[in-house]
């Protein structure tokens, strides 16, 4: 019986480890991020998303992205950013070269913020 419990515990730990690795970002100390997530932060700044969503992604005239990315899939996020939601005031960023090239990096940065793994809006490269 104890052997079965040990095997189960090991399998559970491996499953948690695999699930944790599915994150699109890597964060150390809450604000040091991998190169792609850092590029997502730079894209956030370059596109001036803070004008509507706030400097901390908590919302202004646009919704809180901290909350939105808890339910939006990556595909829904990409569609929203590239096509916009004009009736709701969200412009399309589909023509922005920076956004087109780094849309997945932008998602990674915002998903990290939404998940609470990135604990502050301004991040730094991990070394």
Backbone as numpy.savetxt, mean C-alpha at the origin, in Angstrom:
# Nx Ny Nz CAx CAy CAz Cx Cy Cz
0.23 -38.38 20.26 -0.60 -37.19 20.26 0.27 -35.93 20.26
1.33 -35.92 21.04 2.19 -34.74 21.10 2.89 -34.50 19.77
3.24 -35.56 19.06 3.88 -35.42 17.75 2.94 -34.72 16.78
1.68 -35.10 16.79 0.69 -34.45 15.91 0.59 -32.96 16.24
0.59 -32.62 17.51 0.50 -31.21 17.91 1.73 -30.44 17.44
2.90 -31.04 17.55 4.13 -30.38 17.09 4.10 -30.17 15.59
3.69 -31.19 14.85 3.61 -31.08 13.39 2.62 -29.98 13.02
1.48 -29.97 13.67 0.48 -28.94 13.41 1.03 -27.54 13.69
1.73 -27.40 14.80 2.31 -26.10 15.17 3.33 -25.64 14.13
4.17 -26.55 13.66 5.16 -26.20 12.64 4.46 -25.78 11.35
3.46 -26.55 10.93 2.72 -26.20 9.71 2.02 -24.86 9.85
1.46 -24.59 11.01 0.80 -23.30 11.23 1.80 -22.16 11.12
2.98 -22.34 11.69 4.02 -21.30 11.60 4.46 -21.08 10.16
4.62 -22.14 9.42 5.02 -22.02 8.01 3.94 -21.30 7.21
2.68 -21.60 7.48 1.58 -20.95 6.78 1.57 -19.46 7.07
1.74 -19.08 8.31 1.78 -17.67 8.68 2.95 -16.98 7.99
4.08 -17.64 7.94 5.25 -17.07 7.29 5.00 -16.84 5.80
4.39 -17.81 5.13 4.09 -17.66 3.70 3.10 -16.53 3.49
2.06 -16.46 4.32 1.08 -15.40 4.19 1.72 -14.03 4.40
2.61 -13.91 5.35 3.26 -12.64 5.62 4.11 -12.19 4.44
4.68 -13.16 3.71 5.53 -12.82 2.57 4.73 -12.36 1.36
3.40 -12.49 1.38 2.57 -12.07 0.26 2.34 -10.55 0.23
2.85 -9.84 1.19 2.68 -8.39 1.23 3.46 -7.75 0.08
2.92 -6.69 -0.53 3.63 -6.03 -1.64 4.71 -5.06 -1.18
4.97 -5.02 0.10 5.94 -4.08 0.67 6.78 -4.79 1.72
7.93 -4.19 2.01 8.77 -4.64 3.12 9.07 -3.42 3.96
8.84 -3.52 5.26 9.00 -2.39 6.17 9.83 -2.81 7.37
10.73 -1.92 7.78 11.52 -2.12 8.99 11.31 -0.90 9.88
11.08 -1.13 11.13 10.90 -0.05 12.13 9.74 0.88 11.81
8.80 0.45 10.99 7.61 1.25 10.72 7.74 2.33 9.67
8.97 2.62 9.20 9.11 3.70 8.21 10.25 3.50 7.22
11.03 2.46 7.39 12.11 2.17 6.45 11.59 1.10 5.49
11.56 1.44 4.19 10.90 0.57 3.23 11.83 0.13 2.10
11.42 -0.92 1.42 12.16 -1.43 0.26 12.11 -0.41 -0.88
12.92 -0.62 -1.89 13.08 0.35 -2.99 11.77 0.59 -3.75
10.99 -0.45 -4.00 9.75 -0.27 -4.75 8.72 0.51 -3.94
8.62 0.22 -2.67 7.69 0.97 -1.81 8.14 2.42 -1.70
9.45 2.64 -1.65 9.97 4.01 -1.63 9.58 4.74 -2.91
9.63 4.04 -4.03 9.21 4.64 -5.31 7.71 4.96 -5.28
6.95 4.13 -4.60 5.52 4.41 -4.42 5.29 5.69 -3.64
6.08 5.90 -2.60 5.99 7.14 -1.83 6.34 8.34 -2.71
7.39 8.20 -3.51 7.79 9.29 -4.42 6.70 9.58 -5.44
6.04 8.55 -5.90 4.94 8.73 -6.85 3.78 9.44 -6.17
3.48 9.06 -4.94 2.45 9.73 -4.14 2.72 11.24 -4.09
3.97 11.58 -3.79 4.36 12.99 -3.69 4.29 13.68 -5.06
4.82 13.04 -6.09 4.86 13.64 -7.43 3.46 13.90 -7.99
2.53 13.00 -7.71 1.16 13.16 -8.20 0.34 14.09 -7.32
0.91 14.55 -6.22 0.25 15.47 -5.29 -1.09 14.92 -4.78
-1.10 13.64 -4.49 -2.32 12.99 -3.99 -2.77 13.56 -2.66
-1.81 14.13 -1.92 -2.14 14.70 -0.60 -3.10 15.87 -0.69
-3.21 16.51 -1.86 -4.13 17.64 -2.01 -5.56 17.24 -1.68
-5.92 16.02 -2.02 -7.29 15.55 -1.76 -7.37 14.52 -0.64
-6.33 13.69 -0.51 -6.38 12.59 0.45 -5.63 12.87 1.74
-5.02 14.04 1.85 -4.33 14.43 3.07 -2.91 13.92 3.12
-2.07 14.66 3.82 -0.65 14.32 3.92 -0.42 12.97 4.58
-1.35 12.55 5.41 -1.24 11.26 6.11 -2.20 10.21 5.55
-2.74 10.49 4.36 -3.67 9.59 3.66 -4.97 9.36 4.42
-5.30 10.24 5.35 -6.49 10.07 6.18 -7.71 10.79 5.64
-7.57 11.44 4.47 -8.70 12.08 3.81 -8.79 13.57 4.06
-9.24 14.27 3.05 -9.60 15.70 3.11 -10.89 15.80 2.32
-10.82 16.35 1.10 -12.00 16.34 0.24 -12.19 14.96 -0.38
-11.09 14.22 -0.51 -11.14 12.83 -0.96 -11.17 11.92 0.25
-11.52 10.66 0.04 -11.65 9.73 1.17 -10.31 9.35 1.78
-10.38 8.79 2.95 -9.21 8.23 3.63 -8.74 7.01 2.86
-7.50 7.03 2.42 -6.95 5.85 1.75 -6.54 4.79 2.76
-6.33 5.21 3.99 -6.07 4.25 5.06 -7.27 3.29 5.16
-8.47 3.84 5.09 -9.68 3.03 5.16 -9.98 2.34 3.83
-9.86 3.08 2.74 -10.24 2.53 1.42 -9.43 1.30 1.05
-8.13 1.30 1.35 -7.31 0.18 0.94 -7.48 -1.05 1.83
-8.32 -0.94 2.84 -8.66 -2.12 3.63 -9.63 -3.00 2.85
-10.37 -2.41 1.91 -11.37 -3.17 1.15 -11.11 -3.20 -0.36
-10.41 -2.22 -0.90 -10.12 -2.20 -2.34 -9.08 -3.25 -2.69
-9.34 -4.01 -3.73 -8.32 -4.93 -4.23 -7.29 -4.12 -5.02
-6.17 -4.75 -5.32 -5.16 -4.05 -6.11 -5.70 -3.70 -7.49
-6.46 -4.59 -8.10 -7.05 -4.31 -9.41 -8.02 -3.13 -9.34
-8.84 -3.08 -8.29 -9.77 -1.96 -8.12 -9.02 -0.65 -7.91
-7.94 -0.71 -7.15 -7.11 0.47 -6.91 -6.53 0.98 -8.23
-5.94 0.08 -9.01 -5.33 0.46 -10.29 -6.38 1.08 -11.20
-7.54 0.48 -11.28 -8.62 1.01 -12.13 -9.04 2.40 -11.67
-9.19 2.57 -10.37 -9.60 3.87 -9.83 -8.57 4.95 -10.14
-7.31 4.66 -9.95 -6.26 5.65 -10.18 -6.10 5.94 -11.67
-6.10 4.92 -12.50 -5.85 5.14 -13.93 -7.07 5.68 -14.67
-8.27 5.27 -14.26 -9.48 5.74 -14.95 -10.16 6.90 -14.23
-9.92 7.03 -12.95 -10.57 8.06 -12.15 -12.00 7.68 -11.79
-12.61 8.53 -11.01 -14.04 8.43 -10.65 -14.58 9.86 -10.69
-14.72 10.37 -11.88 -15.07 11.78 -12.05 -16.33 12.21 -11.30
-17.40 11.41 -11.28 -18.58 11.83 -10.51 -18.28 12.05 -9.02
-17.24 11.38 -8.52 -16.88 11.53 -7.10 -15.72 12.51 -6.91
-15.24 13.09 -8.02 -14.16 14.08 -7.92 -12.76 13.51 -8.08
-12.62 12.21 -8.36 -11.31 11.60 -8.53 -10.89 11.69 -9.99
-9.84 12.47 -10.27 -9.38 12.57 -11.66 -8.63 11.30 -12.09
-8.51 11.14 -13.39 -7.75 10.04 -13.95 -6.26 10.39 -13.95
-5.44 9.45 -13.56 -3.99 9.62 -13.64 -3.39 8.66 -14.67
-4.25 8.17 -15.58 -3.83 7.22 -16.59 -2.82 7.75 -17.58
-2.74 9.06 -17.73 -1.78 9.67 -18.66 -0.49 10.08 -17.98
-0.43 9.99 -16.69 0.78 10.35 -15.95 1.82 9.25 -16.10
2.95 9.58 -16.71 4.01 8.59 -16.91 4.51 8.05 -15.58
4.70 8.93 -14.61 5.17 8.51 -13.27 4.21 7.50 -12.66
2.92 7.81 -12.72 1.92 6.92 -12.12 1.84 5.61 -12.90
1.84 5.68 -14.22 1.77 4.45 -15.02 2.93 3.52 -14.73
4.12 4.07 -14.62 5.30 3.25 -14.38 5.37 2.68 -12.96
4.74 3.36 -12.01 4.91 2.98 -10.61 3.58 2.72 -9.88
2.54 2.36 -10.63 1.23 2.15 -10.01 1.27 1.04 -8.96
2.02 -0.03 -9.22 2.10 -1.11 -8.23 2.91 -0.70 -7.01
3.91 0.16 -7.23 4.70 0.68 -6.12 3.84 1.61 -5.25
3.02 2.42 -5.92 2.10 3.31 -5.20 1.13 2.49 -4.36
0.61 1.43 -4.96 -0.28 0.54 -4.21 0.43 -0.04 -2.99
1.67 -0.50 -3.19 2.43 -1.09 -2.09 2.59 -0.10 -0.94
2.94 1.15 -1.27 3.10 2.18 -0.24 1.78 2.40 0.51
0.71 2.60 -0.23 -0.57 2.89 0.41 -1.14 1.68 1.15
-0.89 0.49 0.63 -1.34 -0.72 1.32 -0.58 -0.89 2.63
0.70 -0.59 2.61 1.48 -0.63 3.85 0.97 0.35 4.88
0.56 1.53 4.43 -0.04 2.52 5.34 -1.37 2.00 5.88
-2.19 1.45 4.99 -3.51 0.96 5.38 -3.40 -0.22 6.34
-2.46 -1.10 6.09 -2.27 -2.27 6.96 -1.66 -1.90 8.31
-1.12 -0.69 8.44 -0.49 -0.28 9.69 0.97 -0.67 9.78
1.50 -1.30 8.74 2.91 -1.70 8.75 3.81 -0.48 8.59
3.37 0.47 7.76 4.09 1.75 7.61 3.40 2.71 8.55
4.08 3.12 9.59 3.44 3.85 10.69 3.46 5.36 10.55
4.17 5.87 9.57 4.14 7.31 9.34 4.16 7.56 7.83
3.61 8.70 7.42 3.45 8.99 6.00 4.78 9.14 5.27
5.73 9.79 5.90 7.03 9.98 5.26 7.91 8.79 5.59
8.39 8.14 4.53 9.21 6.95 4.71 10.64 7.22 4.23
11.52 6.31 4.58 12.94 6.39 4.18 13.33 5.04 3.59
14.35 5.04 2.74 14.83 3.76 2.21 15.44 2.89 3.30
15.12 1.61 3.26 15.77 0.67 4.17 17.18 0.43 3.65
18.09 0.21 4.56 19.49 0.00 4.13 19.90 -1.42 4.28
